[in-house]
Amino acid sequence: MNHTVQTFFTPASTDRLPNYEMLKEEHEVAALGVPHNPAPPTSTVMHIRSETSVPDHVIWSLFNTLFMNSCCLGFIAFVYSVKQPRQSRDRKMVGNLTGAQAYASTTKCLNIWALILGIIMTILMIIIPILILQAYQ
């Protein structure tokens, strides 16, 4: 076997000991040679779609159904929110995420209208009797 001895110490650095990184770099250069492509390395970015969760608004719909069920909007919103996870799951399996988000948007819109109408009706139910009592006094 032919063994050759390579010195990793350069003449400029003989007064101090080389550190591990310098030795490793010099060994890699000696073993692999000078890099053939001096251009900087390029990077590739891959976008991986994560599971998008679609909100179902069940609690909000239940609240509107029990407390502010004006014009049955709370109940309709509750039906949509209960029906929505099954439809959402089915549509996601097919790849129709837009359809699943449409159910969530409809549920949210119905809940907003049920809440607004419920608040207005509650305020009117407080103000109208007060005005009637003041008119008779």
C-alpha positions in Angstrom: 0.0 0.0 0.0 1.1 3.4 -0.9 0.5 6.0 1.9 1.1 9.6 1.2 1.4 12.1 3.9 -0.3 15.5 3.4 0.3 18.4 5.7 -2.7 20.5 6.5 -0.6 23.3 7.9 0.1 26.2 5.6 3.2 28.3 6.1 1.3 31.3 7.3 -0.4 29.4 10.0 2.5 27.4 11.5 2.7 29.7 14.5 -0.7 28.7 15.8 -2.7 25.4 15.7 -5.5 25.2 13.2 -9.0 24.8 14.4 -11.4 22.0 13.5 -13.2 23.9 10.8 -10.0 24.9 9.0 -8.8 21.3 9.0 -12.2 20.0 7.8 -12.3 22.5 5.0 -8.7 21.8 3.9 -9.4 18.0 4.0 -12.5 18.5 1.9 -10.6 20.6 -0.7 -7.9 18.0 -0.8 -10.3 15.1 -1.1 -12.9 16.6 -3.4 -10.9 19.2 -5.2 -11.8 22.8 -5.9 -15.6 23.3 -6.5 -16.4 23.2 -10.2 -19.3 25.6 -10.1 -18.5 28.8 -8.2 -22.1 30.1 -8.6 -24.1 30.4 -5.4 -26.4 27.5 -4.7 -30.0 27.9 -5.7 -33.0 27.0 -3.5 -36.3 25.5 -4.3 -39.5 26.4 -2.4 -42.3 23.9 -2.2 -45.7 25.0 -1.1 -47.5 22.2 0.8 -51.2 22.6 1.3 -52.2 22.1 4.9 -55.6 20.9 5.9 -57.8 23.9 5.9 -60.3 23.9 8.7 -63.7 25.5 7.9 -65.5 26.9 11.0 -68.9 25.5 11.6 -70.3 28.2 14.1 -72.4 25.6 16.0 -72.1 27.3 19.4 -73.1 30.7 18.0 -76.0 29.1 16.1 -77.2 27.3 19.2 -77.1 30.6 21.2 -79.1 32.4 18.5 -81.6 29.5 18.3 -82.2 29.4 22.1 -82.1 33.2 22.9 -82.6 35.3 19.8 -84.6 33.2 17.4 -86.1 36.1 15.5 -87.8 35.1 12.2 -86.4 31.5 12.8 -83.0 32.7 11.5 -81.3 31.2 14.6 -82.8 27.8 13.9 -81.9 28.0 10.2 -78.4 28.9 11.1 -78.3 26.0 13.5 -79.4 23.6 10.8 -76.8 24.9 8.4 -74.1 24.7 11.1 -75.0 21.1 11.9 -75.3 20.1 8.3 -72.1 22.0 7.3 -69.4 19.7 8.8 -70.8 16.7 6.9 -71.1 18.7 3.7 -67.7 20.2 4.3 -66.0 16.8 4.8 -67.7 15.4 1.7 -66.7 18.4 -0.4 -63.1 18.4 0.9 -62.9 14.7 -0.1 -63.9 15.6 -3.6 -61.6 18.6 -3.5 -64.3 21.3 -3.5 -63.0 23.5 -0.6 -64.9 26.5 -2.0 -68.2 24.7 -1.5 -67.3 23.9 2.1 -66.4 27.5 2.7 -69.7 28.6 1.1 -71.6 26.7 3.8 -69.6 28.3 6.5 -70.2 31.7 5.0 -73.9 31.1 4.8 -74.0 30.0 8.5 -72.0 33.1 9.5 -74.3 35.4 7.6 -77.4 33.9 9.1 -76.0 34.1 12.6 -75.1 37.8 12.1 -78.6 38.6 10.9 -80.2 36.6 13.7 -78.0 38.4 16.3 -78.8 41.9 14.9 -82.5 41.3 14.6 -82.5 39.7 18.1 -80.8 42.7 19.6 -83.1 45.1 17.9 -86.2 43.2 19.0 -84.8 43.1 22.6 -84.2 46.8 22.6 -87.7 47.5 21.2 -89.3 45.2 23.7 -87.7 47.3 26.5 -88.3 50.7 25.0 -91.9 50.3 23.7 -93.4 49.4 27.1 -91.5 52.3 28.8 -92.9 54.7 26.2 -96.4 53.3 26.6 -96.2 53.7 30.4 -95.0 57.2 30.1 -97.8 58.1 27.7 -100.5 56.9 30.2 -99.1 58.8 33.2 
